[in-house]
């Protein structure tokens, strides 16, 4: 859905560009024809009918506005709306948030190619938006729980995260809530090769994410890690 919307915006931009280009060259061709006939550099005649002239002016202005809006939306900042309850109580369904798309570099919005990479990396506790690893057309919002090298354990609704040195990372549960009435679904958790059940070590260039609403979130516990190239941006908090 996200990719389709981006393609639609690009299509509109191209349409306006074509219209503006058409009227520009029509204006130029007519002007040259009149100059050749009259010998005057600035003939005192209408080069284009008034309606065409207004359409050309409007399409030119619209093209500039659309170019600026598209550039900002695709590469800098975007308004995003919360689609589910997985990030409650931090964000409720329908909340509007501002996404910093420049936080982890610049990506091609259509094909997700890295156009510019910076040195910033997601940190534990960051709220990010990313493309689902197995469904690139679907975007999720979750909180970063583990970064490369971190060891994560989630058993009986208790989360423990330690870094590469074995030091426990505090504050990772500050935003989380659990539902005492929710059924245990630990049997469906993603099993990482060489690891015990409900334990994971984050590989290089990957991240472990979870929703704040722990018992109502479909996240890394079920489908694994988020590759770095799937990151879209960081939520302004």
Phi, psi and omega in degrees: 000318181297314181296320179299318179296318178297317179297323178296317178297317179296320179299316179298318179299316180295320179299313180296321178299316180295318179297315180297318180296318180301312182289330177296312182288330174295316178300315183294317181296316180294322180296316180297319180299317181291321179298319179296323182283323187261336184077006180260138180288324178234079182296143181273059180220163177282118178286323177233148173304151183307319181296314179298321179297318179292320178297317179299313181297315180296314181295326179294315178296316180298322179298317179295315180297313180298321179298317179293314181297315180296318180298316179295315184292318184284327191238345188240296186214150181210142173276132183231146182246135183290123186266346186213181181268006188293340181253012174292149004273000182297312179229136179259162179303129179093349177300145176259134179231162180251125184257125176273102184274357180261358189299319184242028181107177182252130181242149170294120186290343182265319185242004175059035174271142180285118179267327178209125180252132174249181185270357182286138179233150175300144179244158177305127180102343178293143172262123186233160170243137186212164174274135179300134182304319182262358178216079186302339180277357181249130180254138179241154171241126180211173176258138178288123179257322181222141176249171184311127180096342180291146175253130185238136176229129177226101183226135180052040177066022177246122183258130175230129179233129176235146181276186185297336180272356181091001180280133181288136179268117183269162175083359185287342181258006187300330185258000190271152171226154176232162181244111183296339181270350182288140178290149176287133179235024184299336180293346180261002182293151177296130180258114179276138181302133177080005182242156175289163177299138177069021175229142183216149170240125185286123179285173179299147176056034180217166182217147176255126185234153176215156173276152178293330178273079196305323183272001180223048181219131176263106190218201186301337177300331185259323187237001173102206190267156177263118177294147182303323183291350179271356181291138176255319179174180181247139180282132173291128180240000000 
